[in-house]
Amino acid sequence: MAVVSSTSSTVMNNVEAVRATLYEAMKSDDRTLILGEDVGARGNVFLITKDFINEFGPQRVIDTPIAEASIVGIAVGMAMEGLRPIAEIQFADFIYPSYNQIVGEAAKVRYRSNGEYTCPLVIRTPYGGGVRGALSHSVSVEALFYHVPGLKIVAPAFPADVKGLLNAAIDDPDPVMFLEHKKTYRLIKGEVPNGHYTIPLGKANVLKAGTQLTVVSYGLYVHWALEAAVALEQGGLSVEVVDLRSIRPMDKATILESVEKTRKLLIIHEDNKFGGIGAEISAMVAEEALFNLDAPIRRLCGPDVPAMGYALPLEEAFMSSPAEMADAMREMVKF
Amino acid sequence: MALERTESKARAAFERHGLSDEQLVAMLRTMLMQRTLENRGFQLNRQGKIPFASASEGHEAVQAGAATAFERGKDILVPYYRDLGLELGIGLEPYEVLLSLFARAADHSAGRQFPHHYASRELGLHTISSVIAAQLPHAVGAAYALQYRGERGRAVLTTFGDGATSEGEWHESVNFAAVHRLPIVFLCENNEWAISTPLALQMGQPDVYKRATGYGIPGIVVNGMDPIACYAAVREALERARSGGGPTLVEAKCYRFLSHTTDDDDRTYRSRAEVAERRKDDPVPGFERLLIERAVLSEQDAEALKRSVLEEVNDATDRAEAMAYPASTTLYERVYAESWQPWRE
């Protein structure tokens, strides 16, 4: 953590960490506005902004019409005129209408005006499955955006990272997509340092040291990968677990340092395998460290189907599990 | 609530809406400059000196009028790509236009953008892409910022063609502005053509301003070939916005005389007879005649004005052409505030 101005901490879950961080951002800078669907009177569908409208007023906590393209587009215009908007897309599955405003506009404002205008904008959205969200409340969208220069993308797994990375995203002078895995919202609790601090975007975190295999993941699956790796430790297998935290930029140095030590790489993510984040990591490691590898790189990812189904067997068939992850780790170590 | 206006007939009445002779001549000069610069763009393209040019011929009156109503230093302009006269009218220099055409390093976008995609905080001129209607939410966000900070007396003017009114972002933007009574003017330059698609294939009835009723805001229609009428309409709308009266949708009926761009050929989709008929309303010679008839300037003055415009364009052409292209290394600059690669090394 870059700046820690406090010694004490508070236990909270991920949704509380988002809420507390947004609250402090609203308190400390009146250029900060929140806009999105049902963020006002309802206080967001996960109650992240509950009561914000009473404290900060409807001018700063804006219930928008159901119009995702303009939620982002209006925030782009606000950012260009000196405000620090935080736009919310209620579920990542609803982000597609705003694709042009994110990819065609926000990501290119600085570049196309040669720095005359900038777009300091945060786009928050809950993503991910395992919550019986069916086709339109479960998707992962990171691969649709990580191809785009001009964007930064963050996907924290722990409450302390939520706070530090969200603060960094809000401070950032460029557009940042802040992806919150909704199954971790209330499932994952942890110590969160009090006071203001930031965690640099683009810095991964080695959660568990190991010598025989590197596992790289992010979001919900970080927790399951860690659970599997800790269990394998009792059987004498030594697995290193790296939490990416940031998807763009991505921490090449930490990944390579780990892989060059363990000589084996397993990438685990919930999003589809084809063209996913794991493909880019695999290519990078193959380019940079192929001759240091003792096994083929392996990816354990979501299947190439349009979405996970609503029926429990269809959701379970899409999602991985700590047991499946442990099997893959065991096979890789034994290779 | 839509306020229907009869098209004003400047020649009959010469209602000048408080515009001084000086202002009227400045408007004519902007219109002449716009046309001369755009002709220069097409010439340079045909000479093989630049890869692309576009024109707004037929839009001069609405743009000169709107620019005169715009208050530089206070208002914000969020234009579209066919707005050269508006940009010149609020202070863009012909030399900057030529830098854009030649894609030189000193261009506003440092040679990255197509011609006529400017960006200047000093002029209050927003950066845009070429994507239709994508700038409208930005204009609304800027207007929200003005209202949020309590900056009374300032407003946003945003412009678009008839084609843009089909986009979802157009609806979303007008609707949000109406909900929050934002200080913004939506100015539609209706030239009847979305590249090759005529108005009849774009909308079920030909009047954009009538949609204002559905949003609960005033809608005004004006003869887009009459610069004074356009000035009056946009001024009224901007004054309403600046004084807290909320948004207005203004529709200026004009016409696109030329092809969409140098890469288009309008002979493939519209008749020469139609274009020739509409040419009779050409606002540039029309406004010049009006000002001479009303003794705002003499024929000699008008000739001198045209000569000075041409000389300025010639000079700007030579100066801009002599400037350097951007260095290839600038491809990697201004992606982020920091010089960053996707990988953190």
Interface residues (C-beta under 8 A of the other chain):
Chain A: L33 Q59 R60 T64 P65 A67 A69 S70 V72 G73 I74 A75 V76 G77 M78 A79 M80 E81 G82 L83 P85 P97 N100 Q101 G104 E105 K108 V109 R110 Y111 R112 S113 N114 G115 E116 Y117 T118 P149 G150 K152 P173 D174 G202 K203 S246 R248 P249 M250 D251 K252 A253 M284
Chain B: I76 V78 H108 S109 A110 R112 Q113 H117 A119 S120 R121 H126 T127 S129 V131 A134 L136 P137 H138 A139 V140 G141 A142 A143 Y144 A145 L146 Y148 G168 E169 E172 S173 N175 F176 V179 R334 V335 Y336 A337 W340 Q341 P342 W343 R344 E345
